[in-house]
Amino acid sequence: MSDILIDAFERIEERNMGTTPPGVTTGFYGLNAINGGFKPGKLIAIAGRPAMGKSSFLGNLAFNISWLESIPTVIFSLEMGKEEWGDRFLSTDVSIESSYLQNGSISKSQWEPLAKSISKLSELPIYIDDSPVLTVNSIRSKVKQLIVKHNRIGMVGIDYLQLMEGTDSDNYNLAFQIGKITRGLKQLARECNTTVVILSQLNRGVEGRNNKRPMMSDCAARSN
């Protein structure tokens, strides 16, 4: 205990003097103010109903970390293919609706900024893995390969929890399986010294209440 408390005192002193290095910036000032940026070893869940912008937010986090900090990020996408992610990143950077990119409705004035955006985004250390089947062990293996290549990963994003291998059992076992997966991801965050951000769909219970503000229990079951 004495060693732990001595370390605690030193950390408090460093924070007081402003010498503690901040966490990895998220690019969202309000979020940084709350958590001091993404810290290694943390597991963060972002939950919401379908079509509420969870994937877009995750993409923005990856872009901000890689652009502002020049630190590699990786997104494991079980819902969208890498082609759709490419359209999303371009759409955000050049402010063109992704639907226009998908159907080729690009005006003459938009081609030049689109080309510049492709050149800019191509330099960012963002990795997209759209493997159709993912387990905690397969994610761990791929993250470690990236760490060997880059020495550090700023964020591991997973889109999304209920599509991971092992969450297709009945409701009786679902909570157990989700608990097992999240424990594995927390261990991954600590083992690889990074932040793991996992998206999760809220169940429909939130829609039946007058107060739509989500509660922790809304994350417990699969969303239909």
Residue pairs with C-beta under 8 A, 6 or more apart in sequence:
11 20
14 20
22 32
22 36
22 37
23 32
23 35
23 36
23 37
23 38
23 39
24 37
24 38
24 39
24 65
24 69
24 71
24 154
24 155
24 195
25 32
25 37
25 38
25 64
25 65
25 68
25 69
26 32
26 37
26 38
26 61
26 64
26 65
27 60
27 61
27 63
27 64
27 65
27 67
27 68
28 60
28 61
28 64
38 44
38 65
38 154
38 155
38 195
38 197
39 195
40 189
40 190
40 193
40 194
40 195
41 189
41 190
41 193
41 194
41 195
42 189
42 195
42 196
43 182
43 185
43 186
43 189
43 195
43 196
43 198
44 195
44 196
44 197
44 198
45 161
45 182
45 197
45 198
45 199
45 200
45 219
46 54
46 57
46 58
46 197
46 198
46 199
46 200
47 54
47 199
47 200
47 201
47 202
47 214
47 218
47 219
48 54
48 201
48 202
48 214
49 201
49 202
49 206
49 207
49 223
50 201
50 223
54 159
54 160
54 199
55 77
55 79
55 80
55 88
55 159
55 160
55 199
56 88
56 92
58 75
58 157
58 159
58 197
58 199
59 75
59 85
59 88
59 89
59 92
60 92
61 73
61 155
61 157
61 197
62 73
62 74
62 75
62 126
62 155
62 157
63 89
63 92
63 93
63 124
63 126
65 71
65 73
65 154
65 155
66 72
66 73
66 124
66 125
66 126
66 154
67 124
69 154
70 125
71 125
71 152
71 153
71 154
72 125
72 126
72 127
72 146
72 150
72 152
72 153
72 154
73 125
73 126
73 127
73 153
73 154
73 155
73 156
73 157
74 126
74 127
74 128
74 129
74 142
74 143
74 146
74 153
74 155
74 156
74 157
75 85
75 126
75 127
75 128
75 129
75 157
75 158
75 159
76 129
76 131
76 134
76 139
76 142
76 156
76 157
76 158
76 159
77 85
77 128
77 129
77 130
77 159
78 130
78 132
78 134
78 158
78 159
78 160
78 163
78 164
79 159
79 160
79 163
80 88
80 130
80 159
81 130
82 128
82 130
84 98
85 128
85 130
86 128
87 98
87 101
87 102
88 98
89 121
89 126
90 96
90 98
90 101
90 114
90 117
90 118
90 121
91 97
91 98
91 101
93 117
93 120
93 121
94 110
94 113
94 114
94 117
96 106
96 110
96 114
99 105
100 106
106 114
125 150
127 146
129 142
131 138
133 165
134 158
134 164
134 165
135 164
135 165
135 166
136 164
136 181
136 184
136 185
136 188
137 184
139 156
139 158
139 185
139 188
140 188
140 191
140 192
143 153
143 156
143 188
143 192
143 194
144 192
146 153
147 153
147 192
152 193
152 194
153 192
153 194
154 194
154 195
155 194
155 195
155 196
155 197
156 188
156 189
156 192
156 194
156 195
156 196
156 197
157 196
157 197
157 198
157 199
158 164
158 185
158 196
158 197
158 198
158 199
159 199
160 198
160 199
160 200
160 201
161 167
161 178
161 181
161 182
161 198
161 199
161 200
161 201
162 178
162 200
162 201
162 222
162 223
164 181
166 177
166 180
166 181
167 174
167 177
167 178
167 181
167 222
169 177
171 221
171 222
174 221
174 222
175 220
175 221
178 220
182 198
185 196
185 198
186 196
188 196
189 195
189 196
200 219
201 222
201 223
202 214
202 218
202 219
202 223
203 218
203 219
203 220
203 221
203 222
203 223
203 224
204 223
204 224
205 217
205 218
205 221
206 212
206 214
206 215
206 218
